[in-house]
């Protein structure tokens, strides 16, 4: 669902020529209700990969880039957000505990490929195919939260992204380094053919 008229803009490169443009002032986000394709669940290996370009960094609160969560992230399955200092953070939950990872900082006006992965034992977060930040973790919550890009599922004020997203993909397997290199394409971006 297009909430508050998300527009489009130039993507990260020739391989991804267009991107969804989210405007903070109008609380824009894209959302889809829960379904089996979006739920990760315990024991499932997975990858979330996307391109992001931020027009502004968040003010006092975190801005959600991709979230399978309810209002304000009180109940969540997975959540990638940007902090007011420009840090990229990944939150995963198994229903009783969570992992929070910081994966390097970003600035405005530059395009970043953000990759998150899980192999059943270790969570990974990397920006622009750089060094991975890792942490051990077991299991995932498999709830009924809405998946949203550019905000949370409920459209909570103050949680919106101001910038563009492109090439968003969720796979129920860990992508190989070769596949991630293909998507990165030396920083020019490329659509996923797999």
GIVEN-V490965 format. One line per field, one symbol per residue. ss: DSSP state (H for helix, E for strand, L for the rest). phi: phi as a letter, one per 40 degrees, with the letter a starting at -180 (. if undefined). burial: I if it has 9 or more other ideal C-beta (glycine too) atoms within 8 Angstrom, else O. A space follows every 10 residues. Layout:
# GIVEN-V490965
ss = ???
phi = ???
burial = ???
This chain:
# GIVEN-V490965
ss = LEELLLEEEE EEELEEEEEE EELHHHLLEE EELLLLLLLL LLLLLEEEEE EEEELLLLLL LLEEEEEEEL HHHLLEEEEE EELLLLEEEE EEELLLLEEE EEEEELLELL EEEEEEEELL LEEEEEELLL LLEEEELLLL LLLLLLEEEL LLLLLLLLLL LLEEEEEEEE ELLLLLHHHH HHHHHHHLLE LLLL
phi = .ccggcbbac ccidcbcbac bbbdcbfcab aacdaccccc gcgccaabba bbbbcbcccc bcbccbabac dggcbabaab bbcdcgccbb bbbbhbbbbb bbbgbbbcgb cbcbbbaabg bbcbaabfgc dccbacabgb cbbbcccbbg icccgcdgbc cbibbafcab bcacccdccc ccccfggcga cccb
burial = OOIOOIOOIO IIIOIIOOII IIOIOOIIII IOOIOOOIII OOOIIIIIII IIIIIOIIOO OIIIIIIIII OIIOOIIIII IIIIOIIIII IIIIOOOOIO IOIIOIOOOO IIIIIIIIOO OIIIIIIOOO OOIIOOIOOI IOIOIIIIII IIIOIIOOII IIIIIIIIII IOOIIOOOII IIIIIOIIII OIOO
